[in-house]
Amino acid sequence: MTQRTIVIDLASFQSGLTVDNYKAIGAEYAIVKISESTNYTNPYIRSLIDLSAAGGIKGYAFYHFGRFHNDAQAVAEANYFINAAKARANVKPGTLMILDAEIQGMPTSSVITFLDTLRAAGYRTGFYTYKYLLPNFDLEAIHPHMDMFWLAAYPLANGRAADKNPDWSPVNKIDNLNRDFFVLCHD
């Protein structure tokens, strides 16, 4: 049986969780939303980190909800993310910083530009999207620019419940990818 590590996604929606809630969840790691576009910074970053750490979280990664449609916007959003992460959470180079790509019309070239901007600043990079959006991106092209891929296929998101076994079919067509490279959220 595969050992599973529980990771929790923390955004403003989880701002009401208590230390006891985190202990009950039993997650070891958290991915915290820092920013969105170039005009939103999560106001709960510090409390999410402090409460989750007290509740047992031992490591963090951070994400940005991208809203860009071209390379110039991608650079602006990446820089906004970096600056907000440093200012609000003291995020250091070497930390995993993830692009959350959930909008239509986000070009693959701009995803790469965003990730390369993070890498140039010294961060490890991740890419997150939904299973139904995969056809919008060229993962073969993005792969060399990311250190982690996070694919969401949540229950009922496609009209039917997901089971406990990851469905790798969306990424099986990509050559030379190590399955340890992926986080698949499906339940």
JOPEFEN-V281998 format. One record per backbone hydrogen bond with DSSP energy under -0.5 kcal/mol. CO is the residue of the C=O (numbers start at 1). NH is the residue of the N-H. Records with the same first field share a line. If there is no record, write none. Layout:
CO = NH ; NH
//
This chain:
5 = 7
6 = 28 ; 29
8 = 10 ; 31
9 = 11
10 = 33
11 = 14
12 = 15
14 = 17
18 = 22
19 = 23
20 = 24
21 = 25
22 = 26 ; 27
28 = 58 ; 59
29 = 8
30 = 32 ; 61
31 = 10
32 = 63
34 = 42
35 = 65
36 = 39 ; 40
40 = 36
42 = 45
44 = 48
45 = 49
46 = 50
47 = 51
48 = 52
49 = 53
50 = 54
51 = 55
52 = 57
53 = 56
59 = 30
61 = 32
62 = 98
63 = 34 ; 35
64 = 66 ; 100
65 = 37
70 = 74
71 = 75
72 = 76
73 = 77
74 = 78
75 = 79
76 = 80
77 = 81
78 = 82
79 = 83
80 = 84
81 = 85
82 = 86
83 = 87
84 = 88
85 = 89 ; 91
86 = 90
92 = 95
95 = 97 ; 124
96 = 62
97 = 126
98 = 64 ; 100
99 = 101 ; 128
100 = 66 ; 102
103 = 106
105 = 107
107 = 111
108 = 112
109 = 113
110 = 114
111 = 115
112 = 116
113 = 117
114 = 118
115 = 119
116 = 120
117 = 121
118 = 121 ; 123
119 = 122
122 = 94
124 = 97
125 = 147 ; 148
126 = 99
127 = 150
128 = 101
129 = 152
130 = 133 ; 134
131 = 134
133 = 136
134 = 137
137 = 139
138 = 141 ; 142
139 = 143
140 = 144
142 = 145
143 = 146
148 = 127
149 = 151 ; 183
150 = 129 ; 152
151 = 185
152 = 131
154 = 157
156 = 159
160 = 156 ; 158
164 = 166
166 = 168
168 = 171 ; 172
169 = 173
171 = 174
173 = 175
174 = 177
176 = 178
178 = 181
179 = 182
181 = 149
183 = 151 ; 185
184 = 186
185 = 153
//
